[in-house]
Amino acid sequence: NNETTPTLIGFSPTDIESLHSNPALLKKAISQLGALIKALNGLMEFDRMSLGNLMARALAIATSDERSDQPGSVPEECNFLRFRLGQISEREPTVWFELLVASILSSTAEQDIRSLNPYLSSAAYKTVNS
């Protein structure tokens, strides 16, 4: 379908009947259906991979594994690195994906998430939440 506005073409009962009486037409229809299924499966796989990447990136930002803010002073950066090391060694809290999803319902979501990660900037939180 090369039109700018896609249209779904349906099958009339006559069209369906003609498939039974014309083996070449039936073969062509089955071939087109197989190509459509293959294309849809490819698109679904791409969407799954994209969603997985976005989920991983949201967690990376929420845990400050990925930062876009400017580094602070040397003491501030040392404290940040201590915090990250604490997260990795499970001595500091980390944000998990289900919490991010559940926080959408909270009126204090940003404060709740930022209480787990004091180094998460407001801009970074908005990136995760958008």
C-alpha positions as CSV (number, residue, x, y, z in Angstrom):
1,N,0.0,0.0,0.0
2,N,1.9,3.1,-1.2
3,E,-0.9,5.6,-0.5
4,T,-0.2,8.4,2.0
5,T,-3.2,7.5,4.0
6,P,-3.3,3.7,4.5
7,T,-6.5,2.0,3.9
8,L,-7.4,-1.5,4.9
9,I,-8.9,-3.6,2.1
10,G,-11.3,-6.2,3.2
11,F,-12.5,-9.4,1.6
12,S,-16.1,-9.8,0.5
13,P,-17.7,-13.2,0.6
14,T,-17.2,-13.4,-3.2
15,D,-13.5,-12.8,-2.8
16,I,-13.2,-15.6,-0.3
17,E,-15.2,-18.0,-2.5
18,S,-12.9,-17.1,-5.5
19,L,-9.9,-18.3,-3.4
20,H,-11.4,-21.8,-3.3
21,S,-12.0,-22.0,-7.0
22,N,-8.7,-20.5,-8.1
23,P,-5.6,-22.2,-6.8
24,A,-3.2,-19.6,-8.2
25,L,-5.1,-16.8,-6.4
26,L,-5.1,-18.8,-3.2
27,K,-1.4,-19.4,-3.4
28,K,-0.8,-15.7,-4.0
29,A,-3.1,-14.7,-1.0
30,I,-1.3,-17.2,1.3
31,S,2.1,-15.8,0.1
32,Q,1.0,-12.2,0.8
33,L,-0.4,-13.3,4.2
34,G,2.9,-15.0,5.1
35,A,4.8,-11.8,4.1
36,L,2.5,-9.7,6.2
37,I,3.0,-12.0,9.2
38,K,6.8,-11.9,8.8
39,A,6.8,-8.1,8.5
40,L,4.5,-7.7,11.6
41,N,6.7,-10.1,13.6
42,G,9.8,-8.1,12.6
43,L,8.1,-4.9,13.7
44,M,7.1,-6.4,17.0
45,E,10.6,-7.6,17.7
46,F,12.0,-4.1,16.9
47,D,9.4,-2.6,19.3
48,R,10.4,-5.1,22.1
49,M,14.1,-4.3,21.7
50,S,13.3,-0.5,21.7
51,L,11.2,-0.8,24.8
52,G,13.9,-2.9,26.5
53,N,16.5,-0.3,25.7
54,L,14.3,2.5,27.0
55,M,13.6,0.6,30.2
56,A,17.3,0.0,30.7
57,R,18.1,3.7,30.0
58,A,15.4,4.9,32.4
59,L,16.9,2.8,35.2
60,A,20.4,3.9,34.3
61,I,19.3,7.6,34.6
62,A,17.3,6.9,37.8
63,T,20.3,5.3,39.5
64,S,22.7,7.9,38.2
65,D,24.6,5.3,36.2
66,E,24.0,7.6,33.3
67,R,24.4,11.3,34.1
68,S,24.0,14.3,31.9
69,D,24.6,17.0,34.6
70,Q,27.9,18.7,35.0
71,P,30.4,17.2,37.5
72,G,30.5,19.1,40.8
73,S,33.5,20.0,42.9
74,V,36.0,17.3,43.9
75,P,34.4,16.6,47.3
76,E,30.9,16.4,45.7
77,E,32.1,14.0,43.1
78,C,33.8,11.9,45.7
79,N,30.6,11.7,47.7
80,F,28.7,10.8,44.5
81,L,31.2,8.0,43.7
82,R,30.9,6.7,47.3
83,F,27.1,6.7,46.8
84,R,27.4,4.8,43.5
85,L,29.8,2.3,45.1
86,G,27.3,1.9,47.9
87,Q,24.5,1.2,45.4
88,I,26.6,-1.4,43.6
89,S,27.5,-3.1,46.9
90,E,23.9,-3.0,47.9
91,R,24.5,-0.7,50.9
92,E,22.6,2.2,49.3
93,P,19.1,2.0,47.8
94,T,18.6,1.7,44.1
95,V,15.6,2.5,42.0
96,W,13.9,-0.5,40.3
97,F,11.7,-0.5,37.2
98,E,8.4,-1.5,39.0
99,L,8.9,1.4,41.5
100,L,9.3,3.8,38.6
101,V,6.0,2.5,37.0
102,A,4.2,2.6,40.3
103,S,5.4,6.1,41.1
104,I,3.4,7.4,38.2
105,L,0.3,7.2,40.5
106,S,2.0,9.1,43.4
107,S,1.5,12.8,43.9
108,T,5.0,12.8,45.5
109,A,6.7,10.6,42.9
110,E,9.7,12.9,42.3
111,Q,10.5,13.3,45.9
112,D,10.0,9.6,46.5
113,I,12.4,8.6,43.7
114,R,14.9,11.3,44.6
115,S,14.9,10.2,48.3
116,L,16.5,6.9,47.0
117,N,19.0,8.8,44.9
118,P,19.9,12.3,46.2
119,Y,22.1,12.8,43.1
120,L,19.2,12.6,40.7
121,S,18.5,16.0,39.3
122,S,15.1,17.3,38.6
123,A,15.8,17.4,34.9
124,A,17.0,13.8,35.0
125,Y,13.9,12.7,36.8
126,K,11.7,14.4,34.2
127,T,13.7,12.5,31.5
128,V,13.0,9.2,33.2
129,N,9.3,10.1,33.8
130,S,8.6,11.2,30.2
